[in-house]
Amino acid sequence: MKLLFRAIVLALILFTSAQSRDYIIVQSTTSTANTGLLDVLSKTFYEETGIEVRAVAVGTGTAIANAKKGDGDVLMVHAKVDEIKFVEEGYGVERFDLMYNDFVIVGPQDDPAGIAMLNNIQDVMKALSSDKYKFISRDDNSGTHKKELSLWKLANLFPEGHANYIKTGSGMANTINVASEMNAYVLTDRGTWISFANKKDLQIVYEGDQALFNPYGLIAVNPKVFPHVEFEKANQFIEWLIKGKGNKIIQNFKIDGQQLFFTYN
């Protein structure tokens, strides 16, 4: 009887795991959630298809690590080099361009480092490397943190160990809050900055450099590696975002009259 019971339980587990889910798991960068865009997309997609989107909003590095473990059906992040590597290693099927905006450097309104007067990002990073000014880093392996590190590298600088290089190890909103409290500089994506309510005495002090371009990508997790993923539903969501109503939602999504993200169509 015990053997029969175990066999029945095992059969039920296998049967349940083989059933198609009525939802997809999206491993997403925090900026899509912080701005409210992901909620709007998820709600409309569910209304049109009956497929629920369950988002896990974390830093890009964590999102990719989760997807590499099969914990997700779709990856929606903003670190193109790592996204391409994710596909090349076989974890994802294909990368699609979703949307873009840019990064901005935010700092005190009186801009003590004179960032606003500089002409290129290398000079900006050199100014920010001075111990005279506080710089707040997410230090969380997110897409924004990866961009920050690439900017230091571009200027051939390594701020580690500087007394005023302060790491939060947390998300964008909390990191901006720290910068606000400490009257410091910080790198943020424009979308999060526009939607951020606690700006206090901070403002954008540098923007527009080509090195600050911020593309977002979409990748369906590979069903050959993780057979349990909802590959068809994932592709349906990706198609809807790139060519369907989701694309128009992204184009029309604004806060205080400002467009946060731009699509390629």
Protein Blocks (a to p, Z undefined) as FASTA:
>chain_A
ZZmmmmmmmmmmmmmmmpccfbdcddddfklmmnommmmmmmmmmmmnopacddddddfk
lmmmmmmnopajbdcdddfklmmmmmmnopambdcdfbdcdddddddfklmnommmpcbf
klmmmmmmpmkbccddfklopaklmmmmmmmmmnopafehiaklccekiafklmmmmmmm
nopaddddfklmmmpmklmjaccfbghiaklpccdddddddfklmmmbcfklmmmmmmmm
mmmmmlmmmmmpcgehiafbdcfZZ
